Amino acid sequence: MIARVSSKMFALIGLVLMATFSAPVSALEELADRVVVNKSERKLFLYKDDRVLREFEIALGLAPNGPKMREGDFRTPEGNYYLTNRRLKSDFFMAIQVSYPNAADIARAQAQGVSAGSLIMIHGLPVEPKKSAKFYATNDWTNGCIAVSNAAMIDIWQMTKPNTPITILP
């Protein structure tokens, strides 16, 4: 009897999580038609037409100045990309992949004889934090990704869809 209740409970929790992470924040909340990241301001903006829907504080790669030049440089890319794959299973609380590298990034890296890198994400905090909450809130700490609070990650997840354009500005 306990095993049946437990499996039913897990199924119910799964359905609640799926509904929570797949539906817009509310019936009144709009989907963003583009995302803009301003690295120098440490902000991520969700836009609908020319109107800012939401604004979030961000953390960047450990070497935040300048565009990503090669794999392992700890820089966050700059340029025009798209939001692609979504991951609930990650080392971080939710993750949305950015389509880095684009053709220009690949050409630049090949000209230098290096790999452009990949797997740039917008994600929440580490599932298993190694630092304090204050550290993550006040420092650039990623390997080149764009990090936000877990609450912000839920909103970004719900207010964007695959292939939403993202522009990452210096």
N, C-alpha and C positions, 0 to 999 in steps of 0.2 A: 504494500500500500504506500509506504513512504517513497519508494522508488518511482511509482507512478505519479505521485504528487510532485516530486522533484522534477521529473522530466516535463510535466505539464507546466510547472512554474518556469523552467528554463525556456520553454517554447514561448510562453507569454512574455517573458522579459525580452526575448529575441524580437518578437513582433513589435513591442513597444519601441525598442531601439531602432529597428528598421523604419518605423513610422516617424520617429523623431529626427533621424538623420537623412531622410529622403524628402520630406515635405518642406515647403517654405516656412519661415519662422512663424508667420501667421497669414491668414487669408488676405490681410491688408498689406503685407510686406511684398515689395517688388523684387523681381530678379534683376541683378545687375547685368548690363550689357557690355561692360568692360571693367577691368581692374587696372588701377594705376598705383605703382609703388614709387615713392620718392625717397631714395636712399638717404640723401642728405638731411631730410626732415625726419627720417625713421617713421614713415607713415605709409599705410596701405589704404587706398580709397576704393570703394565700390561705387560705380557710376551707373546711372540710367539716363540715357541721352546726355545732357550736359549738367545734370544735377547729381550732387554727391548724396548717395543714400546712407552710407556709413563710412566711418573713418576709424582706423585702428593703429595703435602703436606697434612697432615691429622691432625685431633684432635681426641682424644680418650676419654674414660670414665674419670670421675672426679678422680678416683683412678687408674691411668694407670699402676702402677707397679705390675707385677705378673699376673697369669692367673685368669680368672673369676672362682670363687669358688662356688658362690651361687647367687640366685636372690637378687637384691638390693645392691650388693657390689660395684657398679659403676665401675667395672673393665671390660676391653675388653678381650674377650677370647683369648687363644693361642692354636693353633693346626691346624688340617686339616679339612676343611669343603668344602661346595659347595655354589655357588650363586643360590638362588632358586626364590622365588616370587618377582615380580616387582610391585611397587606401585606408581601410579601418585597421588593418593589421600592419603595424609599423613600430619602430622604436620610439615613435612620437605619438602624441594624441592626435589622431587623424592626420592625413596628409593628402594634398592635391599636387600632382606633378605639373611642373611647368615644362613646356616643349623645348627647353634648352637642350642641346645646341641647335641653332637655326643654320641655314646654309652659310651665312657670313661668318658665324662663329667657327664652323668646321673648316672653312677655307683659311681663316686667320691661323687657326691652330696647325693645320697641315703645312702652311707656309713656314711655320716656326719649327716643324718637325716634332710636334707634341700632340697629345690627346686633348681635345676640348673639354672633356669631362662630361658628366651627365647627372641624372637623378637630382635635379634641382626641384625642391618642393616648397610649398607653403605648408607649414605644419605647426602644431601646438607644442607644448612642453614635452620633455622626455617622459616616457612611461616609467622609467627607473631613473629618477634624477640623481645626479652625482654632485650637484651644487645646491645652494640654498635658493629658495623662491626669489629672494631679493637679487641674487646674482643674475638669474635669468631675466628678471624684469628691468635690469639696469645696464646690461652689457651686451655687446655683439658676441655671440657664442657659437654660431652654427659653422658647418664646413663650407657654407656658401648658399645655404637655403635662406628662406624668409620665415622667421618664427614669430608667432603671435601667442597671446594667451589662449588657454583652452576654450574659454567662453567666446572669444573672437573667432576661433577656428570653427566652432559650431555655426556661428552666423555666416561666415564666409562659405562654408560647405553648403548651407541651405540657400544662400542667396546667389550662388553661381551654378552654372551647368557646364558640362564638358564643352570644350572649344570656345569658351569665353576668352576674348583677347585680353592679354595682360601686357602693359608697357612698364618697363622698369627703367626709371630715370636716375641719373647720377645723384 
